[in-house]
Amino acid sequence: MEMPPKPPARPDRVSLIQYMRLFKKDLLSAQPARLYRAWMAEFRTPFFRSYLLNQPDLVKTVLKERPDDFPKSGRVAEGLRPLLGDSVFLTNGETWKRQRRIIDPAFEGGRLREIYPAMYEAAEASVARLKARVGEPIEIEEETSHASADIIFRTLFSIPIENEIATQVFTQFRDYQRSQPILNIAAFVPLPRWMPRFFGRSTKSTAREIRRLITQLTEERSAEIERGTAPEDLATKIMTTKDPETGETFTPQEMVDQVAIFFLAGHETSASALAWTLYLMALYPDWQEQVAEEAQALDGTEFGQISKLKISRDVFRESLRLYPPVPMMVRQNTCPETFRERDIKRGSQMVLSPWHLHRHERLWENPDGFDPTRWGTDNGKQCMREAYMPFSSGPRVCTGAGFAMVEGVLMLSMILKHFRITRVEGRDPEPVAHLTVRSKDGIWLTLQPR
């Protein structure tokens, strides 16, 4: 059976300058193959130490048991602060805890049921767009990006992507993604301040324009809330929720920060996950047919039908294992540690890599293979608990994890209900890490009506 595409690994030893060049080209192929077997790996330079952690109990310590001792590295913000400000994605400590107390209620289970009809309408709109392109090669990431942005706008602000401001935000975000601000090597290796950070020229100006447009949307919504005419969507819920400890709501500036991360996290990651899943369905047509048959039951906007899409859920979960949208996360220890008999100085970078953990050769059976049935096996169940974190883990698990799973399963089922998808000859994708795990030259598929 053909294996899903995987980027090549670099030679074991390279100079810092070579590593920086490889890193700028692609985060994934810049890493050595031994990381797929190592429990912990140390990266040394004359300036710093970074440690990649794959051992499940160490990952658990950092993310679940002692998260306050391992805050998010401030260096991640170097590439994202111009757009995200002090959003929940970048903050730590009491600021972050306050933000989560206000945001989390908007994404609780009951809220998903309420916003599901808007999600379903976006899926129908995506199918309608794809019907106009049957028979021709399609770069499917463009469509999944369009569809996921549409879902964000419909559920957050009750407007379709065709809305003028929504269209402008979507266009600007595509430009922002291409400038690759997160491919800032300082996010993963603490370089001296005199070294270049590889910012694209347009990154800051694009971020300013996105924030201007989001400010316009939030100001309009604030006025609607005051008049009592605001729709009951996610934006209204978040803007009117009071911190249970202080009684305060988000300031207008804070709300702009949060909307920016909702869009960045909910748009780019969902687009990446769905595009890779559709490619895997083209690669494994037997699984495609199983998902398509199950999807025939989809009819209308009743939330309960999602629970019946068990095959689609397992397929989407397996795709997230092979192609986690966010391949690496960085934490920083606030006190000296000893991991695996190594002394780790305060302020070192702790790198958690879903990409390597999900394919770890000493944890998973058939780690590089596509097997949605694994979730019913003892190994799959154990790895799900200990070595699977497409949405991070612990207190900082992605607020929208449940939202993303419903969206991914729905979109996958809706597309395969209406279309049979095949690969485009000679254009198989090559995974690279830009803002998320995408394909170097796109993911090309052909759709035919069922």
N, C-alpha and C positions, 0 to 999 in steps of 0.2 A: 504493500500500500504506500502511495506517495505521502511523504511527510510534509507538514505545514512549513512554510519558509521561515528560516531562522538566520539572523545575520552572522557573518563569520566573526571569529574572535581574533584579537590582535596577538602578536607574539608576547611571550611572558614578560620580557624585560624591554622597556623602551625608556628613553630619556624624558624628562619633564617637558621639554619643548615638543618632542614627538607626541607625547600624550595630549598636550594642549591642542595640537593640530588635529589629532584623531577625534578628540572630544568635540571640537567645533564642527567637524564633519558629521559625526554621529555618536551619541552617547553610548549606544549599545555595542557597536563593533570596536569601540575604544577600550573595552574591557577584556581581560584574558579569560581563556576557557576554564581555568581552574576555579573561577568563581561559581561555576555550576556544581562543584563538589565541596568547596571549602565551607567550614562552619563559621570561620571568621577570617577576614583578610585585612592586612595592614598595608596602607599606602604611605610611603615615606618620601619626604623631600627635605632639603635643608631647612625649610620654613615651618613645616607642620606635619601632623599625622592625621590620617583619616582611617576609619575602620568600617568595613562592610560586614554586617551581621546577618548570617543565615541560620544560625542555630536557634531552633524554635524557642527555647527558654530564654535566650538573650533578647530575641525580638519581643517576647512577652514582657520581659523586665522593662524594656525601654518604652513600649507603646501602651501597655496595660497596667502593670504593677506600680511603676514609678514615673508616670508621664511628667509630673512637675519637675522632676530632676533632669529630664531630658527635653527641654523646650525646643520648639522649631528653631533651626539655625537662622540667625538674622541675615546670613549671607544669601538665603533664598530670596529675600526681599530686594536684593540689589537689582535683580532683573525685572521685578514685578511691581515695586512700589509706585512707579509713575502711573500705573493703571489702577492698582488695587488699594492704594492708600493704606488705611489701617483696617482692612477687611479681616473677617474671621479666619481667612486662610493664612494670614501673616502674623497675627497677634499671638501673645502668650499670656500666661498668668491670669490675673483678675480681670483684665480687659477682655481676654478671650472668653473666660467663663461667663461674664456678663452678656457678651454677644450671643453665646450659645443659648443662654436662658431665654433670650428674646426670639431667636430664630427657630429653635427646635420645635416649638409647638405648631409652627406652620407646616411641618413635614410629618406630623404624626399620622398614623394609619387612617383615621377618619377623614383627614384632609385629602389624602390620595383619592379616596372615593369621590370626593366633591369635585376635584379637578380632572378626574379621568375623562369625562366627556370632552373637555377641551383637548386633551391628549389624543383622543380617538379622532376628533375632527382634523387635527394636524396630520395624523396617519392617513386619513382619507385624501387629504390634499396632496400628500406625497405620492400616493398611488395614482392620482389624476395626472400629476406632472410626468410620472414615469410612463404612463400609457401613451404619451405623445412621443416617446423615444424608443419604442420597441423595435428590435431588430438592428439597432445601431450600437456600436461600442460606447459605453458610458463610463466616465470616471466616477465611480459610485461614491467616493468620498465627498464630491461636490454636492451630491443629492442628500447624503446623510447629514452633511453639515447644514444644508438648507432646512432639512426636516427637523433636526434637533433645535436649531434656532427658532423655528416656527413654534415648536412645543414650549420653549422657554417664554416666548412673548405671549402666547395664548394663556399659559397657566400663571405667569407672573403679572401681566398687565392687561389680560383679556383683549389683546389685539393680535391679528394675524401678521405674519411677516410682511405681507403686502402693504401694511401701514407705512407711511412715508418715513417716520422716524425709525421704525423697526428695520426697514430696508437699509437705512444709512448706518445704523449700528452694526448690522450684519456685515455690510461691505467693509466698514472700518476694522472690524474684528478679523476678517480674513487678511487684511493688510498687516495687522498686528501679529497674527500667527506667523506670517511669512518672515517677519523681522526677527523671529526666534529669540525673544528676550530671555526665555528661561534657559537657553543654551549659553548661559553665562557661567563659565567654568568656576567662578568664585562661589557659586551656589553649592558646589560639591567639594572643591579643594580651596582652602583659604589662602589665596595668593597675596603677596605684598601689594599695597595700595598703588604702587607705581606701575604694576602690570596692567595691560589693557584688558577690558571686560567684554570685548566683542559685541557691543551694542550695535544693532542696525541703526542707520542714520534716522530712519523715520519712526523709531520706536516711541520716543517721547512725544512727538507731535501727534502721532496716531492716538496715543493714550489720552492726550488732552482732548481731542475731538470726541472720542468715545465717552469720556466723562461729561463733556458738555451736553451730549445727546441724552445720556442717562439722567443728568440733572434736570433736563427739560421734562422727561417722563415722570420723575418723582415729584417735581413741583406741581405738575398737572394733577397727579393723583392726590397730593396733599390737599389741593383746593377742592377736589371732589369729596374727599373725606370730610372736610369742614362743612360742605354743603349737604352732606348726607346722601350723595348720589354715587358713591364709589362702589364698583362691583366687588363681590366677595371672593377675590382671588388671593394669590400668595402675597402680592405687594401690599394690599390692604391689610391682610392679617399681620404681616411683619411690622408695618408702619404703625399699627394701633395696639400692638402687644406691649404691655408694660413689664419691665424687669420685676419679677416677684419680690426681689429683695430691696430695690430702691424706689420702685414705682415710676421709673423714668422710661421713656421711649427713645428710639434712635433719633438723633439730630438729623437734619437734612443731609449734612455732609457724610455722616455715618451710613445713612441709607444708600447714598451713591456708592460708597465703598462696598457695601454688601451686594447691591445689584450687580456691580462689576464682577464680583467673584461668582455669583450665581450664574451669570452668563458664561464666564470663562470656564468654570468647572462643569456646568451642565451642558454646555454647547460643544466644546472641543472634545471632551472625554466621551460623551455619548456618540458623537459623530465617528470617532475612531473605533469605538467598540462595535457599533453596528456595521460599519464598512468591513471590518475584519470578519465578522460573523457571516456576512453575505458572501464574502470570498470563500470562506470555509465550506459554505453550502454548495458553492459551485465546484469546489474541490472534491466534495464527498456527496454526490447526487443521491445516494441511498438515504442519507440523513435529511437531505433537502426534501425528499418526497414524504418522509415521515412528518416533518414539520408542516408541510403543505396540507397533508391530509388532516392533521389535528386542527389546523387553522380554519378549516371549512366551518367550524362551529362558531367562529367569530361573527357576530351579527348585532349591531347596535352598540349603545354606549353603556351597557350594564357592566359595572366594575367586577362583579362576581365571575365573569367569564375568564378573567385572567388566571384564576386559580386552576382552571381546567387545562391550561397550556403547559403541561408538565414536560413534554419533550422539548418544546421551544425554550423553556427555562433552563433545562440541563445543557442544551446546545449553547445558549448564550453564556451560561456560567463557564463552560469549557473554553469558549472563545476568550472570555475575560482572563482565564488562567494563562492561556498561551500568549495573549496580546493585552496585558494590563495597560489601560490608557496612560496612567502615570507610572513610569517604569522605576523611578527611584524617589525616595524621600530622605530628608536630612534632618537629624536632630543634633543637639550639642549638649555634652554632659556638663553639669554645673558643679560637680565635685569629682575628685579623683576616683577612679574605678579600677577593679581588677576583673577582667573578662578572660576566660581560658588561660589563666596564669600569666596574663600580660598586664602590666601596669599602664593605665591610660590616664594621661594628664587631663586636668580640668580644661574645658574649652575645646576638646577634640571633636571632630566631626563623626557622628554615628550615621552611617548610610544604611538605610533599610531599602532593599531592592525587591519589590514584587516580581520584577522580571526574572531575577535569578532564583528567588525563593520558589516561584511557581514552576520552575523547570529543574529543581534541584535533584541531582541524580541519586542522592542517598535518602531522599524522602519519598519521591513519587515513583510509582510504577509507570513505565513507558512515559517518561517526563516530556519528551518532545512530540509525542503522538497526539492525535485528536481522538478522544474517546469519551463522549458524553455519558456512557454507562458507568464511568469510574465513580460517579457520585453515589452509586448504590453499593459500592464495595467497601470492605473494612479499611483498606488503604486510603480510598478517596474520602471517606468520612473522617478519618483521623487527620489527613492533610487539610481538609476543609477547616478543621478546628485549629490546627497548628501552623499551617504553611500556606494559607490562602488569604490575601488581603488586597483585592483590587480597589477597595475603597478605604484603605488604611485599616486601623484597628484601634481598639481601646476608646478612651473618651474623645479622641480626635477623629474617630471614624467619620467619613463624609456624611454630613447632614442629609444629603439627597440620595443616599444609597438605595433606599426603598423606591424612591421616585425613579432612579436610573434603571433598576431592575424591571419595573413595570413598563417603562418606556421602551427598553430594549426588547423585551419579550413581545410587546404589542407590535412594534414596528417590524420586527422580524416576521412575525406571523402574518401581518397584513400584506407585506410585500410578497411573501411566498404563497399566500392564498391566491394572489392574482397573476403571478409571474413565475415562469421557470427560468432560472439563471444559469449561465454558462461562462466559463473563462474565455478571455480573448487570447487567441494563439500568440505566443511569444511575448506576452506582457504580464507575466506573473509578478506579483509585488515583492519588494525587498524592504523588510522592516527597518525603519530608522527612528530615532527619538528626536523629535523637534519639540514643539510645545507639548505634544503627546506622542504616543507610538503610532506613527503613520507610515505610509509607504513612500519610498524614495521618489518614484515616478507615478504615483497614484495607484489605485486599485481599479482595474478595468474589467467590466463585465458586460455581457449582452443579455437582454431580457426578452422573453417571448411570452405572449399571453397564454394562460392555462385554458 
